[in-house]
Amino acid sequence: MSVSPAGTAKLKQTVAEKLLFGNEPSPELVAILLVYFVQGILGLARLAVSFFLKDDLALSPAEVSALMGIAVLPWTVKPLFGFISDSFPILRYRRRPYIIFAGLLGAASWASMGIFVHAAWSATAILLLSSLSVAISDVIVDSLVVERARVESQSKVGSLQSLCWGSSAIGGLITAYLSGSLLENFSTQTVFLITACFPLVVSGVAWLIAEEPVEGDRSGFTLITNQLQQLKSAFSQKAIWMPTAFLFIWQATPSSDSAFFFFITNELEFEPEFLGRLRLVTSIAALVGIWLFQRFFKAVPTRKIFAWSTVISAVFGMTALLLVTHANRAIGIGDRWFSLGDSLILTVMGEIAFMPILVLAARLCPKGVEATLFALLMSVLNLSKLTSYELGALLTNWLGVTESNFDNLWLLVAIANLSTLLPLPLLKWVPDNSASD
């Protein structure tokens, strides 16, 4: 039985929509997904940055944690980029020119890391610029996602956020193993130069965004005034500021990540290739977490997701004590297998917990200030991440954990994990509805 050309086209359209969680394929959707995809691809340099700071610049765990916190700064002022994008069009466009600029800045930053950086201060400055480039492109595509999410049907709610987050996870998945294996054969500088190629994709896809030119009858300052008034009105509501405050406290607890990285590379002697495999596992786990949320947890009340994911993550996070004290060897589990299993579970729980945040934030954004308010909500999370890094740096220094002394690492890990339970009494600040309500 033959199928008509019209029928074939309709079948392809149906298959494409199923693959895209019900979202209609379009050039603009391709551009949005590619920007998120490149954000995941940039993970290619993540291990290179860690080894560069540890080995090439000989920084201590506390210094690395402090520096990584500083590198997050551009993400804490995302509302500024939203203001600029919404209020000051370039050549009458609010989106395309900023995405082009972000891609060029990212390429220049990573190229500079590979050629010019030889000191901690210059590494901090360039990492700030690379972070700035991603933050700018992120706030622009976030605004496009919010505009689309506002008109989603109930049957498709949260599907676009899941699709975008999944696109980033796929990008991370592709480069996860390469991030380690490349370091086995090339210098960190070479990895930085390879990474510099990918932000150019962001500049290239800017032309796929469907955007009408802005009429020039109002000044940027007038638009900013209007936006500030709308933001003031929004954050005067308990329904907005209370969940935002909870999310900050939830994510601001001290981190032991930098000290733990020194432990697994210096003490356990995990080589870059294995760390790449570890990142591959976490990237797969991120996709699994997104799928599980979309398939099973979209209808679960947000408070319940936060509560259970926090408790489960804290319990499994404490299992790192077995690795730190080498107790895992006594029960017959090797260091590498233990690390793989632990990372898998923690990443899945983290993704399930994070997806409701994206859906909630998108729903809170009023029309006309999508980029600004969504960026403001996300910047609160990024500010909490900066706080987490800096508190971790202070705690690492206070406990005397260094690149060669891990005697108190168990205490650092214990404090970092137990502190994640502290925000649970504040769960009533979060709406008790689900992502699908």
C-alpha positions in Angstrom: 0.0 0.0 0.0 1.5 3.3 -1.1 1.5 6.4 1.1 0.8 9.8 -0.4 3.4 12.6 -0.1 1.1 14.5 2.2 0.7 11.4 4.4 4.4 10.8 4.5 4.9 14.5 5.6 2.3 14.2 8.3 3.9 10.9 9.5 7.3 12.6 9.7 5.7 15.6 11.6 4.1 13.2 14.1 7.3 11.3 14.7 9.3 14.5 15.1 6.8 15.9 17.6 7.0 12.6 19.7 10.7 12.9 19.7 10.4 16.5 20.8 8.0 15.7 23.7 5.0 17.1 21.7 6.7 20.3 20.6 6.3 21.3 17.0 9.6 21.3 15.1 10.7 24.7 13.8 14.0 26.5 12.9 13.7 28.6 16.1 13.3 25.4 18.3 16.4 24.0 16.6 18.3 27.2 17.5 17.1 27.0 21.1 18.1 23.4 21.5 21.5 24.0 19.9 22.3 26.7 22.3 21.5 24.4 25.2 23.4 21.6 23.4 26.5 23.8 23.2 26.2 24.6 26.9 26.5 20.8 27.5 29.4 20.5 25.0 31.4 23.1 26.9 31.7 20.6 29.6 34.6 19.3 27.5 36.8 21.8 29.3 35.5 21.2 32.8 38.1 18.6 33.8 40.8 20.5 32.0 40.0 23.6 34.1 40.2 21.5 37.3 43.5 19.9 36.4 44.9 23.3 35.1 44.1 25.0 38.4 45.4 22.1 40.5 48.5 21.1 38.6 49.6 24.0 36.3 48.8 26.8 38.7 49.4 24.7 41.9 46.3 26.1 43.7 45.1 24.6 47.0 41.6 23.0 47.4 40.3 26.1 49.3 41.7 28.4 46.6 40.1 26.3 43.8 36.8 26.4 45.6 37.0 30.2 46.0 38.0 30.7 42.4 35.2 28.6 41.1 32.8 30.6 43.2 34.0 33.8 41.6 33.6 32.3 38.2 29.9 31.9 38.9 29.5 35.7 39.4 28.1 36.4 35.9 25.3 34.0 36.6 24.2 35.9 39.7 23.6 39.1 37.7 21.6 37.5 34.9 18.8 40.0 35.5 21.2 42.7 34.2 21.5 40.9 30.9 17.7 40.5 30.8 17.3 44.2 31.4 19.7 45.0 28.6 18.2 42.5 26.2 14.6 43.5 26.8 15.3 47.3 26.9 18.1 48.0 24.5 17.6 46.4 21.1 20.6 46.3 18.8 19.7 47.2 15.2 16.0 46.9 16.4 16.5 43.3 17.6 16.4 42.1 21.2 17.7 38.5 20.9 19.8 37.8 17.8 22.6 40.3 18.3 23.2 39.3 21.9 23.4 35.6 21.1 25.9 36.4 18.3 28.0 38.5 20.8 27.8 35.8 23.4 29.2 33.1 21.0 32.1 35.3 19.9 32.9 36.2 23.5 32.9 32.5 24.5 35.2 31.6 21.6 37.7 34.4 22.4 37.7 33.4 26.2 38.5 29.8 25.7 41.1 30.6 23.0 42.7 33.0 25.6 42.7 30.2 28.2 44.7 28.1 25.8 47.2 30.8 24.8 47.7 33.6 27.4 46.7 32.3 30.9 49.7 31.5 33.2 48.6 32.9 36.5 45.7 32.6 39.0 44.5 36.2 38.4 44.3 35.9 34.6 42.6 32.5 34.9 40.0 34.1 37.2 39.4 36.9 34.7 39.1 34.7 31.6 36.9 32.1 33.4 34.7 35.0 34.4 34.4 36.1 30.7 33.7 32.5 29.5 31.0 32.3 32.2 29.7 35.6 31.1 29.3 34.5 27.5 27.3 31.4 28.5 25.2 33.4 31.0 24.2 35.9 28.2 23.2 33.3 25.7 21.4 31.4 28.5 19.3 34.3 29.5 18.3 35.0 25.9 17.2 31.4 25.1 15.5 31.2 28.6 13.3 34.1 27.6 12.3 32.3 24.3 11.5 29.2 26.3 9.4 31.2 28.7 7.5 32.8 25.9 6.7 29.3 24.4 6.0 27.7 27.8 3.3 30.3 28.6 1.1 29.0 25.7 1.7 25.3 26.4 -1.3 23.2 26.8 -1.8 21.3 30.1 -0.9 18.0 28.4 2.5 19.4 27.4 3.4 21.4 30.5 7.0 21.1 31.4 7.8 19.3 28.1 9.8 22.2 26.6 11.9 22.6 29.8 12.6 18.9 29.8 13.5 19.0 26.1 16.0 21.9 26.6 17.5 20.4 29.7 17.8 17.1 27.9 19.5 18.8 25.0 22.2 20.2 27.3 22.5 16.8 29.0 23.1 15.2 25.5 25.8 17.7 24.8 27.4 16.8 28.1 27.0 13.1 27.3 28.9 13.4 24.0 31.9 15.2 25.6 31.9 13.5 29.0 34.3 10.7 28.2 36.3 12.9 25.8 36.9 15.4 28.5 39.0 12.9 30.3 40.5 10.9 27.4 41.7 14.1 25.6 43.7 15.0 28.8 45.5 11.7 28.5 46.9 12.7 25.1 46.9 16.5 25.0 47.7 19.4 27.3 45.0 21.4 29.1 45.8 24.3 26.8 45.0 22.2 23.7 41.6 21.2 25.2 40.8 24.8 25.8 41.6 25.6 22.1 39.3 22.8 21.0 36.5 24.1 23.3 36.9 27.5 21.7 35.3 26.2 18.5 31.9 25.4 19.9 30.6 28.8 21.0 30.8 29.8 17.4 27.9 27.5 16.8 25.8 29.7 19.1 26.6 32.8 17.0 25.7 30.8 13.8 22.3 29.6 14.9 21.2 33.1 16.0 19.8 33.7 12.5 17.3 30.9 13.0 15.4 32.8 15.7 12.1 34.2 14.5 12.1 37.7 15.8 10.2 40.8 14.8 12.1 44.1 14.8 11.2 46.3 17.8 9.4 49.6 17.2 11.6 52.5 18.3 8.9 54.7 20.0 10.2 54.1 23.6 13.6 54.5 25.1 15.4 51.7 26.9 15.2 53.7 30.1 11.4 53.9 29.8 11.3 50.1 29.3 13.6 49.5 32.3 11.4 51.7 34.5 8.3 49.7 33.5 10.2 46.4 34.1 11.3 47.5 37.5 7.8 48.4 38.4 6.5 44.9 37.2 9.3 43.2 39.1 8.6 45.1 42.3 5.0 44.2 42.0 5.9 40.5 41.4 8.3 40.2 44.3 5.8 41.9 46.7 3.8 38.7 46.4 4.5 35.9 48.9 3.8 33.4 46.2 7.0 34.5 44.5 9.5 35.6 47.1 8.9 32.8 49.6 9.7 30.0 47.1 12.6 32.0 45.8 14.0 32.4 49.4 13.6 28.6 49.9 15.5 27.8 46.7 18.4 30.0 47.8 18.7 28.4 51.2 18.2 25.0 49.7 21.2 25.4 47.4 23.5 27.6 49.5 24.8 25.0 51.9 28.6 24.4 51.8 30.2 22.3 49.1 33.0 19.8 49.5 33.4 19.2 45.7 36.8 20.9 45.3 38.4 19.1 48.2 36.9 15.8 47.1 38.4 16.4 43.6 41.9 16.7 45.1 41.3 13.6 47.1 40.3 11.4 44.2 43.1 12.6 42.0 45.9 12.9 44.6 45.0 10.2 47.1 43.1 7.7 45.0 45.0 8.5 41.9 42.0 8.6 39.5 43.4 9.5 36.1 41.7 11.9 33.7 40.4 9.0 31.5 38.5 7.4 34.4 37.1 10.8 35.4 35.9 11.2 31.9 34.1 7.9 32.3 32.7 9.1 35.6 31.3 12.2 33.8 29.8 10.0 31.1 27.9 8.1 33.8 26.6 11.3 35.4 25.5 12.6 31.9 23.6 9.5 31.3 22.1 9.7 34.8 21.0 13.3 34.1 19.1 12.1 31.0 17.5 9.3 33.1 16.5 11.8 35.7 14.8 14.1 33.1 13.0 11.1 31.6 11.8 9.9 35.0 10.5 13.3 35.9 8.7 13.6 32.6 7.3 10.1 32.8 6.5 9.5 36.5 7.0 12.6 38.7 5.4 15.5 36.8 2.2 14.9 38.8 3.9 14.6 42.2 3.5 17.6 44.5 6.6 19.8 44.4 7.1 19.7 48.2 7.1 15.9 48.2 9.8 15.9 45.4 12.0 18.4 47.3 11.6 16.5 50.6 12.3 13.0 49.3 15.1 14.0 46.9 16.9 16.0 49.6 16.7 13.2 52.1 17.8 10.5 49.6 20.6 12.7 48.3 21.8 13.4 51.8 21.8 9.7 52.7 23.7 8.7 49.6 26.0 11.7 49.9 27.1 10.4 53.3 28.3 7.2 51.6 31.2 9.2 50.3 32.5 8.7 53.9 33.1 5.1 53.0 35.3 6.2 50.1 37.2 8.9 52.2 37.9 6.4 55.0 38.5 3.5 52.5 35.8 1.5 54.3 34.4 0.5 50.9 37.4 -1.7 50.4 36.7 -3.6 53.6 33.3 -4.5 52.2 34.7 -5.6 48.9 33.8 -2.6 46.7 36.6 -1.0 44.7 37.1 2.8 44.7 36.1 3.2 41.1 33.0 1.1 41.1 31.9 2.8 44.3 32.4 6.2 42.7 30.4 5.2 39.6 27.4 4.0 41.6 27.3 6.9 44.0 27.5 9.5 41.2 24.7 7.7 39.2 22.2 7.8 42.0 23.0 11.4 43.2 22.7 12.8 39.7 19.3 11.1 39.0 17.9 12.5 42.2 19.4 16.0 41.5 17.7 16.2 38.0 14.3 15.0 39.4 14.5 17.7 42.0 15.6 20.5 39.6 12.9 20.1 36.9 10.0 21.4 39.0 12.1 24.6 39.6 12.3 25.3 35.9 8.5 24.8 35.4 7.7 26.9 38.4 10.0 29.8 37.4 8.6 29.9 33.9 5.0 30.1 35.2 5.9 33.1 37.4 7.1 35.3 34.6 4.8 38.1 33.4 4.6 39.0 29.7 7.1 41.6 28.6 9.8 40.9 31.2 10.4 37.2 30.4 14.1 37.5 30.1 14.4 39.7 33.2 12.3 37.8 35.8 13.2 34.3 34.7 16.9 35.4 34.9 16.3 36.9 38.3 14.8 33.7 39.6 17.7 31.6 38.1 20.3 34.1 39.4 19.1 33.4 42.9 20.0 29.8 42.4 23.4 30.8 40.9 24.0 33.1 43.8 23.3 30.2 46.1 25.9 28.2 44.2 28.5 30.9 44.6 27.6 31.0 48.4 28.0 27.2 48.5 31.5 27.4 46.9 32.7 30.2 49.2 31.3 28.5 52.3 33.0 25.3 51.2 36.3 27.2 50.7 36.1 28.7 54.2 35.2 25.3 55.7 38.0 23.5 53.8 40.5 26.0 55.0 39.2 25.9 58.6 39.4 22.1 58.7 42.9 22.2 57.3 42.1 20.1 54.2 44.9 20.6 51.6 46.2 19.0 48.5 48.1 16.5 50.6 46.3 16.4 54.0 42.9 14.8 54.0 42.6 13.9 57.6 39.5 16.0 58.1 38.0 15.5 54.7 35.5 13.1 56.3 34.3 15.9 58.6 34.0 18.3 55.7 31.9 15.7 53.7 29.7 15.0 56.7 29.0 18.7 57.4 28.4 19.5 53.7 25.8 16.6 53.4 24.0 17.1 56.7 23.6 20.8 56.1 21.5 20.0 53.1 18.8 18.9 55.5 18.6 22.3 57.2 16.1 23.9 54.7 13.5 21.1 55.1 11.5 22.9 57.8 11.0 25.7 55.3 9.3 23.5 52.7 6.0 25.2 53.4 7.3 28.2 51.5 7.1 26.2 48.3 3.7 25.7 46.5 2.2 22.3 47.2 1.0 21.8 43.6 2.7 19.7 41.0 4.3 20.7 37.7 1.3 19.4 35.8 -1.3 21.4 37.8 
